[in-house]
Every structure is written in C-alpha cells, then in structure tokens.
Amino acid sequence: MTPTSAPTTGTDRHPRAFVAPLVSTLMTLPVAALAFFFVGLAPMACDSCGDAVSDRFDDSYEVAFPVFGFGLVVVLVVLLSAWALPWRRGNAAARVWLAVIAPAAVVLDFVVFHGLVDWP
C-alpha cells in the first residue's frame, strides 16, 4: 500500500526557491560590474578628439551615464524582487522570470547607453 501525497497548492513552501535568485545574482553582479567598468572607460574614447567632436561626445555622455545608472538601479530592484517574493510554489514562475530578467536588463542597459552616446 503506497501513501498518497497531498495535492500541492500554491501556498506550500518551495524547498529550492533560492536557486533561481542565487544563479541570477551570481550572473548579474559580475556582468553589471563589467558593464560599469566599460561605461566608466568610455570617456577615454574621445581623448584625442577635436573640439566639436569632443563637445558632442561629452554632451551625449552626460545624458547617457545617468540613464545607465538608473538602469542599474532598475536591475537591482528586479534582482531584489526575485529574492523578496514569498518562497511559495505559487510564486515560482514569477521568481524565475525576475531572475532571468535581471541579467538581461544589464545587457539592455548597456545597449541603451551605447546607443545614447555620440561616439567619435
């Protein structure tokens, strides 16, 4: 005679709820640090530019850098949301989606930054 297990509902605790946010954190933080490093090095791309080109680059960088910083704040909020969801089975899909969105948002943030800068 085999014991029957109770049907799972969305309210029971998920034993591996930490896996998706942990993997996402281990991917997102290094990628964000690397993106921030290259965004910080971007002004060196126009060290030898002429005055007009340098002014255009500087003006666009002054807009793009705060946009990039705001994008990193959004990434942090998404990542913290993946950790903050209640560890219930009903939240598993949302937790995984938030965990997937976080590193993808870093890449999107870098692409937006690259598109906003008027490169020489």
MODELLER restraints for C-alpha pairs under 7 A, 6 or more apart:
rsr = mdl.restraints
at = mdl.atoms
rsr.add(forms.Gaussian(group=physical.xy_distance, feature=features.Distance(at['CA:10:A'], at['CA:88:A']), mean=6.35, stdev=0.5))
rsr.add(forms.Gaussian(group=physical.xy_distance, feature=features.Distance(at['CA:10:A'], at['CA:89:A']), mean=5.02, stdev=0.5))
rsr.add(forms.Gaussian(group=physical.xy_distance, feature=features.Distance(at['CA:10:A'], at['CA:90:A']), mean=3.89, stdev=0.5))
rsr.add(forms.Gaussian(group=physical.xy_distance, feature=features.Distance(at['CA:11:A'], at['CA:88:A']), mean=5.56, stdev=0.5))
rsr.add(forms.Gaussian(group=physical.xy_distance, feature=features.Distance(at['CA:11:A'], at['CA:89:A']), mean=6.41, stdev=0.5))
rsr.add(forms.Gaussian(group=physical.xy_distance, feature=features.Distance(at['CA:11:A'], at['CA:90:A']), mean=6.37, stdev=0.5))
rsr.add(forms.Gaussian(group=physical.xy_distance, feature=features.Distance(at['CA:12:A'], at['CA:88:A']), mean=5.54, stdev=0.5))
rsr.add(forms.Gaussian(group=physical.xy_distance, feature=features.Distance(at['CA:12:A'], at['CA:89:A']), mean=6.13, stdev=0.5))
rsr.add(forms.Gaussian(group=physical.xy_distance, feature=features.Distance(at['CA:13:A'], at['CA:87:A']), mean=5.79, stdev=0.5))
rsr.add(forms.Gaussian(group=physical.xy_distance, feature=features.Distance(at['CA:13:A'], at['CA:88:A']), mean=4.45, stdev=0.5))
rsr.add(forms.Gaussian(group=physical.xy_distance, feature=features.Distance(at['CA:13:A'], at['CA:89:A']), mean=6.11, stdev=0.5))
rsr.add(forms.Gaussian(group=physical.xy_distance, feature=features.Distance(at['CA:14:A'], at['CA:87:A']), mean=5.75, stdev=0.5))
rsr.add(forms.Gaussian(group=physical.xy_distance, feature=features.Distance(at['CA:14:A'], at['CA:88:A']), mean=5.11, stdev=0.5))
rsr.add(forms.Gaussian(group=physical.xy_distance, feature=features.Distance(at['CA:14:A'], at['CA:89:A']), mean=5.08, stdev=0.5))
rsr.add(forms.Gaussian(group=physical.xy_distance, feature=features.Distance(at['CA:17:A'], at['CA:87:A']), mean=5.65, stdev=0.5))
rsr.add(forms.Gaussian(group=physical.xy_distance, feature=features.Distance(at['CA:17:A'], at['CA:92:A']), mean=6.96, stdev=0.5))
rsr.add(forms.Gaussian(group=physical.xy_distance, feature=features.Distance(at['CA:20:A'], at['CA:96:A']), mean=5.67, stdev=0.5))
rsr.add(forms.Gaussian(group=physical.xy_distance, feature=features.Distance(at['CA:20:A'], at['CA:99:A']), mean=5.85, stdev=0.5))
rsr.add(forms.Gaussian(group=physical.xy_distance, feature=features.Distance(at['CA:21:A'], at['CA:82:A']), mean=5.69, stdev=0.5))
rsr.add(forms.Gaussian(group=physical.xy_distance, feature=features.Distance(at['CA:21:A'], at['CA:83:A']), mean=5.78, stdev=0.5))
rsr.add(forms.Gaussian(group=physical.xy_distance, feature=features.Distance(at['CA:21:A'], at['CA:99:A']), mean=5.35, stdev=0.5))
rsr.add(forms.Gaussian(group=physical.xy_distance, feature=features.Distance(at['CA:24:A'], at['CA:99:A']), mean=5.14, stdev=0.5))
rsr.add(forms.Gaussian(group=physical.xy_distance, feature=features.Distance(at['CA:24:A'], at['CA:100:A']), mean=6.67, stdev=0.5))
rsr.add(forms.Gaussian(group=physical.xy_distance, feature=features.Distance(at['CA:24:A'], at['CA:102:A']), mean=6.91, stdev=0.5))
rsr.add(forms.Gaussian(group=physical.xy_distance, feature=features.Distance(at['CA:24:A'], at['CA:103:A']), mean=6.79, stdev=0.5))
rsr.add(forms.Gaussian(group=physical.xy_distance, feature=features.Distance(at['CA:27:A'], at['CA:103:A']), mean=6.54, stdev=0.5))
rsr.add(forms.Gaussian(group=physical.xy_distance, feature=features.Distance(at['CA:28:A'], at['CA:102:A']), mean=6.41, stdev=0.5))
rsr.add(forms.Gaussian(group=physical.xy_distance, feature=features.Distance(at['CA:28:A'], at['CA:103:A']), mean=4.63, stdev=0.5))
rsr.add(forms.Gaussian(group=physical.xy_distance, feature=features.Distance(at['CA:32:A'], at['CA:106:A']), mean=5.99, stdev=0.5))
rsr.add(forms.Gaussian(group=physical.xy_distance, feature=features.Distance(at['CA:35:A'], at['CA:110:A']), mean=6.52, stdev=0.5))
rsr.add(forms.Gaussian(group=physical.xy_distance, feature=features.Distance(at['CA:46:A'], at['CA:54:A']), mean=6.19, stdev=0.5))
rsr.add(forms.Gaussian(group=physical.xy_distance, feature=features.Distance(at['CA:46:A'], at['CA:120:A']), mean=6.54, stdev=0.5))
rsr.add(forms.Gaussian(group=physical.xy_distance, feature=features.Distance(at['CA:53:A'], at['CA:120:A']), mean=6.50, stdev=0.5))
rsr.add(forms.Gaussian(group=physical.xy_distance, feature=features.Distance(at['CA:56:A'], at['CA:118:A']), mean=6.56, stdev=0.5))
rsr.add(forms.Gaussian(group=physical.xy_distance, feature=features.Distance(at['CA:57:A'], at['CA:117:A']), mean=6.58, stdev=0.5))
rsr.add(forms.Gaussian(group=physical.xy_distance, feature=features.Distance(at['CA:57:A'], at['CA:118:A']), mean=5.17, stdev=0.5))
rsr.add(forms.Gaussian(group=physical.xy_distance, feature=features.Distance(at['CA:57:A'], at['CA:119:A']), mean=6.18, stdev=0.5))
rsr.add(forms.Gaussian(group=physical.xy_distance, feature=features.Distance(at['CA:60:A'], at['CA:116:A']), mean=6.49, stdev=0.5))
rsr.add(forms.Gaussian(group=physical.xy_distance, feature=features.Distance(at['CA:60:A'], at['CA:117:A']), mean=4.98, stdev=0.5))
rsr.add(forms.Gaussian(group=physical.xy_distance, feature=features.Distance(at['CA:60:A'], at['CA:118:A']), mean=5.82, stdev=0.5))
rsr.add(forms.Gaussian(group=physical.xy_distance, feature=features.Distance(at['CA:61:A'], at['CA:117:A']), mean=5.48, stdev=0.5))
rsr.add(forms.Gaussian(group=physical.xy_distance, feature=features.Distance(at['CA:64:A'], at['CA:113:A']), mean=5.36, stdev=0.5))
rsr.add(forms.Gaussian(group=physical.xy_distance, feature=features.Distance(at['CA:64:A'], at['CA:116:A']), mean=5.57, stdev=0.5))
rsr.add(forms.Gaussian(group=physical.xy_distance, feature=features.Distance(at['CA:64:A'], at['CA:117:A']), mean=6.17, stdev=0.5))
rsr.add(forms.Gaussian(group=physical.xy_distance, feature=features.Distance(at['CA:68:A'], at['CA:109:A']), mean=6.00, stdev=0.5))
rsr.add(forms.Gaussian(group=physical.xy_distance, feature=features.Distance(at['CA:68:A'], at['CA:110:A']), mean=6.95, stdev=0.5))
rsr.add(forms.Gaussian(group=physical.xy_distance, feature=features.Distance(at['CA:68:A'], at['CA:113:A']), mean=5.82, stdev=0.5))
rsr.add(forms.Gaussian(group=physical.xy_distance, feature=features.Distance(at['CA:71:A'], at['CA:109:A']), mean=5.59, stdev=0.5))
rsr.add(forms.Gaussian(group=physical.xy_distance, feature=features.Distance(at['CA:72:A'], at['CA:106:A']), mean=6.81, stdev=0.5))
rsr.add(forms.Gaussian(group=physical.xy_distance, feature=features.Distance(at['CA:75:A'], at['CA:102:A']), mean=5.39, stdev=0.5))
rsr.add(forms.Gaussian(group=physical.xy_distance, feature=features.Distance(at['CA:75:A'], at['CA:105:A']), mean=6.11, stdev=0.5))
rsr.add(forms.Gaussian(group=physical.xy_distance, feature=features.Distance(at['CA:75:A'], at['CA:106:A']), mean=6.54, stdev=0.5))
rsr.add(forms.Gaussian(group=physical.xy_distance, feature=features.Distance(at['CA:78:A'], at['CA:98:A']), mean=6.09, stdev=0.5))
rsr.add(forms.Gaussian(group=physical.xy_distance, feature=features.Distance(at['CA:78:A'], at['CA:102:A']), mean=5.90, stdev=0.5))
rsr.add(forms.Gaussian(group=physical.xy_distance, feature=features.Distance(at['CA:79:A'], at['CA:98:A']), mean=6.75, stdev=0.5))
rsr.add(forms.Gaussian(group=physical.xy_distance, feature=features.Distance(at['CA:79:A'], at['CA:99:A']), mean=6.43, stdev=0.5))
rsr.add(forms.Gaussian(group=physical.xy_distance, feature=features.Distance(at['CA:79:A'], at['CA:102:A']), mean=5.72, stdev=0.5))
rsr.add(forms.Gaussian(group=physical.xy_distance, feature=features.Distance(at['CA:82:A'], at['CA:95:A']), mean=4.95, stdev=0.5))
rsr.add(forms.Gaussian(group=physical.xy_distance, feature=features.Distance(at['CA:82:A'], at['CA:98:A']), mean=5.35, stdev=0.5))
rsr.add(forms.Gaussian(group=physical.xy_distance, feature=features.Distance(at['CA:82:A'], at['CA:99:A']), mean=5.85, stdev=0.5))
rsr.add(forms.Gaussian(group=physical.xy_distance, feature=features.Distance(at['CA:85:A'], at['CA:91:A']), mean=6.90, stdev=0.5))
rsr.add(forms.Gaussian(group=physical.xy_distance, feature=features.Distance(at['CA:85:A'], at['CA:95:A']), mean=6.81, stdev=0.5))
